[in-house]
Amino acid sequence: MKLMMLQGLEGRSNNVVSLLFDCLNLPCADLGLDSDPLLHWQYHPDKYVDHVVLGKGPPGGSWQAMDGNVLTISLSRWMELPGMDYRSFGGGGPPTCRNSRASVASMAKYYSEYVKLKRLQENFRCGTVVTDVKPLANDQWLVTGVEHAGDEGALDMPFHYVTSHLVLATGNYDRPNKLKVPGDSEPYVIYSLLELERMVKQNKLSEHSDPVLVVGAGLSAADAIIACRFHGLPVLHAFRRSSGDPGFVFRQLPENMYPEYHKVHQMMTDGGNSYKKYKSLPEHKIIEIMPDYKVRLMGPGDGGSAACYVIKVSAVIALIGAQPDLYFLPQSGVGLGVKKDLPVASRSNPIEVEPFSYECTEAPGLYAIGSLAGDNFVRFVHGGALAFTSHIHKQLSDCEASAAADEAVEV
Ligand SMILES: Cc1cc2nc3c(=O)[nH]c(=O)nc-3n(C[C@H](O)[C@H](O)[C@H](O)COP(=O)(O)OP(=O)(O)OC[C@H]3O[C@@H](n4cnc5c(N)ncnc54)[C@H](O)[C@@H]3O)c2cc1C
């Protein structure tokens, strides 16, 4: 019956609860409508479930670790949390309109402010790293980790929790994909935009440097090209597809909303005629990275045969996706994915969860939400949170009811 109700709903999630929640929260958002939510939020203190949130950094997850200058792909209202208008917190700087894209920095601030304004701080233990998760007898989980001491010189504090309900929300972005060629860990090979900005700040890169080699053809690689252009750095841009490939992600984005990505796409297709410090290298592979800032590439040579050649660069920035880091789980999470024999991977192998509870199909008491469960946009994370909370709440209520019944029998 529930599945019947969901027929006809569409969205960028394969999880039915996430999809339904999104359709109620942001009705017809993908058609460009800014309609009021069909949901009403009400606080029920009696339904409170005792919990603690562990995380490496401040509230906001990956948003706190991305380059703050980049604009979001989503409109800011699509990334709001329940009961707090993006405009109302006011700390993000322009733009504050809910119907435009925001800066990553302002979203990061919105998420940390949310925890304060909703008085959730007591539940958050920031600066904590979970290092081990083990199943115990009696359907419980032992969670071990360390809390980083704030003060310099102070010791990190180990901690343990035993719980019957453990929710994984550790995201997909902790392990950037490496180039997997000799030399891919040379110090001048970097895998994040923040690192590029750091190198500019430290004057390791300037407009007089050798070119920065950007590898990748997605939105993050485009962000790196935009950043290089902003700083006046010369750029060589290597990607595997041909320049006219119809599969580039840029083609899915409306030009009026994402002009900067369309500009990059244009540079990729015209080879760089529109910006003299940029040169595109379509159909290119990185073969080897040498310690002396030289990189061996393979690209289409004359007459259709592949040709190898060497270029001199100042840095290589490879933005070719990322994977979750589930080292703390038994077998590093292998067995939890949709493809059981492979590691959990962003997009190709999300954690398999029960559709209405988000409980892992292979591990009762363990739940997964967000990008780990295939919900790659913030607007779909709420569905997972609702599903697991409802499931846990029901289980706890059932336990209380059966304990009360036992007591009544004893009396
Ligand atoms: C460049 C980029 C741009 C994006 N733009 C958008 C956008 O415009 N709109 C949108 O809706 N979504 C966007 N996303 C996706 C968005 O970031 C995620 O959907 C969102 O952050 C929710 O993810 P999450 O809660 O699953 O995990 P995350 O936000 O990734 O948070 C997981 C957190 O868990 C921490 N963690 C991991 N392992 C441990 C451990 N062992 N111990 C303690 N903590 C740990 C991580 O360090 C991280 O802080 C973007 C993502 C990227 C990378």
The ligand as an SDF file (V2000), in Angstrom:
LIG
                    3D

 53 58  0  0  0  0  0  0  0  0999 V2000
   32.0690   19.7580   -3.1960 C   0  0  0  0  0  0  0  0  0  0  0  0
   30.6960   19.3370   -2.7130 C   0  0  0  0  0  0  0  0  0  0  0  0
   29.6080   20.1400   -2.9880 C   0  0  0  0  0  0  0  0  0  0  0  0
   28.3340   19.7630   -2.5490 C   0  0  0  0  0  0  0  0  0  0  0  0
   27.2750   20.5670   -2.8550 N   0  0  0  0  0  0  0  0  0  0  0  0
   26.0400   20.2150   -2.4420 C   0  0  0  0  0  0  0  0  0  0  0  0
   24.9130   21.0390   -2.7230 C   0  0  0  0  0  0  0  0  0  0  0  0
   24.9940   22.0800   -3.3600 O   0  0  0  0  0  0  0  0  0  0  0  0
   23.6920   20.6420   -2.2660 N   0  0  0  0  0  0  0  0  0  0  0  0
   23.5170   19.5010   -1.5410 C   0  0  0  0  0  0  0  0  0  0  0  0
   22.4000   19.2170   -1.1390 O   0  0  0  0  0  0  0  0  0  0  0  0
   24.5730   18.7060   -1.2630 N   0  0  0  0  0  0  0  0  0  0  0  0
   25.8120   19.0230   -1.7070 C   0  0  0  0  0  0  0  0  0  0  0  0
   26.8760   18.2070   -1.4270 N   0  0  0  0  0  0  0  0  0  0  0  0
   26.6170   16.9530   -0.6830 C   0  0  0  0  0  0  0  0  0  0  0  0
   26.5040   17.2360    0.7980 C   0  0  0  0  0  0  0  0  0  0  0  0
   27.7270   17.6630    1.2640 O   0  0  0  0  0  0  0  0  0  0  0  0
   26.0300   16.0260    1.5520 C   0  0  0  0  0  0  0  0  0  0  0  0
   24.8280   15.5810    1.0160 O   0  0  0  0  0  0  0  0  0  0  0  0
   25.7780   16.4000    2.9960 C   0  0  0  0  0  0  0  0  0  0  0  0
   26.9530   16.9060    3.5540 O   0  0  0  0  0  0  0  0  0  0  0  0
   25.2260   15.2880    3.8400 C   0  0  0  0  0  0  0  0  0  0  0  0
   26.1680   14.3530    3.9830 O   0  0  0  0  0  0  0  0  0  0  0  0
   26.2910   13.3740    5.2140 P   0  0  0  0  0  0  0  0  0  0  0  0
   25.5930   13.8310    6.4230 O   0  0  0  0  0  0  0  0  0  0  0  0
   25.9300   12.0410    4.6980 O   0  0  0  0  0  0  0  0  0  0  0  0
   27.8440   13.4030    5.5250 O   0  0  0  0  0  0  0  0  0  0  0  0
   28.9080   14.5480    5.5830 P   0  0  0  0  0  0  0  0  0  0  0  0
   28.3560   15.9120    5.4540 O   0  0  0  0  0  0  0  0  0  0  0  0
   29.9880   14.1430    4.6500 O   0  0  0  0  0  0  0  0  0  0  0  0
   29.4120   14.4490    7.0960 O   0  0  0  0  0  0  0  0  0  0  0  0
   30.0600   13.3210    7.6000 C   0  0  0  0  0  0  0  0  0  0  0  0
   30.9880   13.7400    8.7220 C   0  0  0  0  0  0  0  0  0  0  0  0
   31.3910   12.5950    9.4570 O   0  0  0  0  0  0  0  0  0  0  0  0
   32.7690   12.7310    9.7590 C   0  0  0  0  0  0  0  0  0  0  0  0
   33.3670   11.4200   10.0180 N   0  0  0  0  0  0  0  0  0  0  0  0
   33.7090   10.4680    9.1180 C   0  0  0  0  0  0  0  0  0  0  0  0
   34.2780    9.4050    9.7440 N   0  0  0  0  0  0  0  0  0  0  0  0
   34.2850    9.6960   11.0690 C   0  0  0  0  0  0  0  0  0  0  0  0
   34.7570    9.0000   12.2300 C   0  0  0  0  0  0  0  0  0  0  0  0
   35.3290    7.7990   12.1350 N   0  0  0  0  0  0  0  0  0  0  0  0
   34.6280    9.5950   13.4320 N   0  0  0  0  0  0  0  0  0  0  0  0
   34.0520   10.8090   13.5250 C   0  0  0  0  0  0  0  0  0  0  0  0
   33.5790   11.5270   12.4660 N   0  0  0  0  0  0  0  0  0  0  0  0
   33.7050   10.9740   11.2560 C   0  0  0  0  0  0  0  0  0  0  0  0
   33.3260   13.3570    8.4970 C   0  0  0  0  0  0  0  0  0  0  0  0
   34.6070   13.9010    8.7240 O   0  0  0  0  0  0  0  0  0  0  0  0
   32.2500   14.4110    8.2000 C   0  0  0  0  0  0  0  0  0  0  0  0
   32.5020   15.5800    8.9210 O   0  0  0  0  0  0  0  0  0  0  0  0
   28.1630   18.5620   -1.8200 C   0  0  0  0  0  0  0  0  0  0  0  0
   29.2690   17.7700   -1.5250 C   0  0  0  0  0  0  0  0  0  0  0  0
   30.5250   18.1400   -1.9690 C   0  0  0  0  0  0  0  0  0  0  0  0
   31.7160   17.2530   -1.6310 C   0  0  0  0  0  0  0  0  0  0  0  0
  1  2  1  0
  2  3  1  0
  2 52  2  0
  3  4  2  0
  4  5  1  0
  4 50  1  0
  5  6  2  0
  6  7  1  0
  6 13  1  0
  7  8  2  0
  7  9  1  0
  9 10  1  0
 10 11  2  0
 10 12  1  0
 12 13  2  0
 13 14  1  0
 14 15  1  0
 14 50  1  0
 15 16  1  0
 16 17  1  0
 16 18  1  0
 18 19  1  0
 18 20  1  0
 20 21  1  0
 20 22  1  0
 22 23  1  0
 23 24  1  0
 24 25  2  0
 24 26  1  0
 24 27  1  0
 27 28  1  0
 28 29  2  0
 28 30  1  0
 28 31  1  0
 31 32  1  0
 32 33  1  0
 33 34  1  0
 33 48  1  0
 34 35  1  0
 35 36  1  0
 35 46  1  0
 36 37  1  0
 36 45  1  0
 37 38  2  0
 38 39  1  0
 39 40  1  0
 39 45  2  0
 40 41  1  0
 40 42  2  0
 42 43  1  0
 43 44  2  0
 44 45  1  0
 46 47  1  0
 46 48  1  0
 48 49  1  0
 50 51  2  0
 51 52  1  0
 52 53  1  0
M  END
$$$$
